[in-house]
Amino acid sequence: MHKANVTRGKHNRFHRTGIKTTNGVIWSFLDHGKGRELLHDFSRLNTTLQVKGEMIDGSRTINVVEFQKI
């Protein structure tokens, strides 16, 4: 996970925790449920994770269903 500048949503222009895929695309997490666990636990920074969820409104924001460290 990496810090990323989010271009959409209510947290516009703030740095948030997100995930950067191997092709360089940065995704951010919806701030509730499992996504909240990722956003507020900085011990997971710079780790490799598998994240499952659904994309919100065609943006690069994910409603996280589950995640695990790999």
Kinemage of the C-alpha trace (Angstrom):
@kinemage 1
@onewidth
@group {chain A} dominant
@subgroup {mainchain}
@vectorlist {calphas} color= white
{ca met a 1} P 0.000 0.000 0.000
{ca his a 2} L 1.145 3.531 -0.694
{ca lys a 3} L 0.094 7.080 0.055
{ca ala a 4} L -1.744 8.439 -2.978
{ca asn a 5} L -3.286 11.736 -4.004
{ca val a 6} L -6.949 10.965 -4.682
{ca thr a 7} L -8.553 12.951 -7.507
{ca arg a 8} L -12.189 12.060 -6.795
{ca gly a 9} L -14.552 11.969 -3.856
{ca lys a 10} L -14.986 14.002 -0.711
{ca his a 11} L -11.312 13.646 0.252
{ca asn a 12} L -10.190 15.522 -2.848
{ca arg a 13} L -6.633 16.953 -2.694
{ca phe a 14} L -5.753 15.075 0.505
{ca his a 15} L -3.301 12.209 0.816
{ca arg a 16} L -4.940 8.911 1.642
{ca thr a 17} L -3.841 5.345 1.902
{ca gly a 18} L -4.377 3.418 -1.304
{ca ile a 19} L -3.040 0.533 -3.269
{ca lys a 20} L -0.803 0.771 -6.320
{ca thr a 21} L -1.068 -2.132 -8.740
{ca thr a 22} L 1.859 -3.530 -10.698
{ca asn a 23} L 0.780 -1.547 -13.787
{ca gly a 24} L 0.999 1.724 -11.808
{ca val a 25} L -2.739 2.383 -11.313
{ca ile a 26} L -3.567 3.768 -7.862
{ca trp a 27} L -6.824 2.788 -6.142
{ca ser a 28} L -8.329 4.257 -2.976
{ca phe a 29} L -10.674 2.662 -0.441
{ca leu a 30} L -14.148 3.671 0.637
{ca asp a 31} L -13.889 4.788 4.262
{ca his a 32} L -16.175 2.237 5.918
{ca gly a 33} L -16.191 -1.459 6.749
{ca lys a 34} L -13.047 -3.317 5.692
{ca gly a 35} L -11.810 -0.238 3.823
{ca arg a 36} L -11.729 1.673 7.115
{ca glu a 37} L -9.465 -1.024 8.585
{ca leu a 38} L -6.979 -0.408 5.761
{ca leu a 39} L -7.236 3.392 5.879
{ca his a 40} L -6.659 3.721 9.609
{ca asp a 41} L -4.079 1.001 10.318
{ca phe a 42} L -0.780 2.403 9.063
{ca ser a 43} L 1.088 -0.765 10.070
{ca arg a 44} L 0.063 -2.134 6.658
{ca leu a 45} L 1.911 0.563 4.698
{ca asn a 46} L 4.447 -0.723 2.159
{ca thr a 47} L 3.134 -4.289 2.338
{ca thr a 48} L 1.795 -6.458 -0.480
{ca leu a 49} L -1.928 -7.128 -0.172
{ca gln a 50} L -4.631 -8.911 -2.089
{ca val a 51} L -7.795 -6.792 -1.965
{ca lys a 52} L -11.266 -7.933 -3.044
{ca gly a 53} L -14.153 -5.546 -3.483
{ca glu a 54} L -16.257 -3.582 -5.937
{ca met a 55} L -15.472 -0.424 -7.853
{ca ile a 56} L -17.582 2.621 -6.979
{ca asp a 57} L -19.192 4.656 -9.807
{ca gly a 58} L -16.524 3.935 -12.425
{ca ser a 59} L -13.867 5.662 -10.317
{ca arg a 60} L -10.709 4.163 -8.865
{ca thr a 61} L -12.367 3.787 -5.453
{ca ile a 62} L -12.999 0.319 -4.025
{ca asn a 63} L -15.602 -0.803 -1.511
{ca val a 64} L -13.380 -3.415 0.172
{ca val a 65} L -15.022 -6.766 0.943
{ca glu a 66} L -11.909 -8.539 2.221
{ca phe a 67} L -8.137 -8.303 2.143
{ca gln a 68} L -5.109 -10.370 3.099
{ca lys a 69} L -1.354 -9.906 3.231
{ca ile a 70} L 0.508 -11.973 0.628
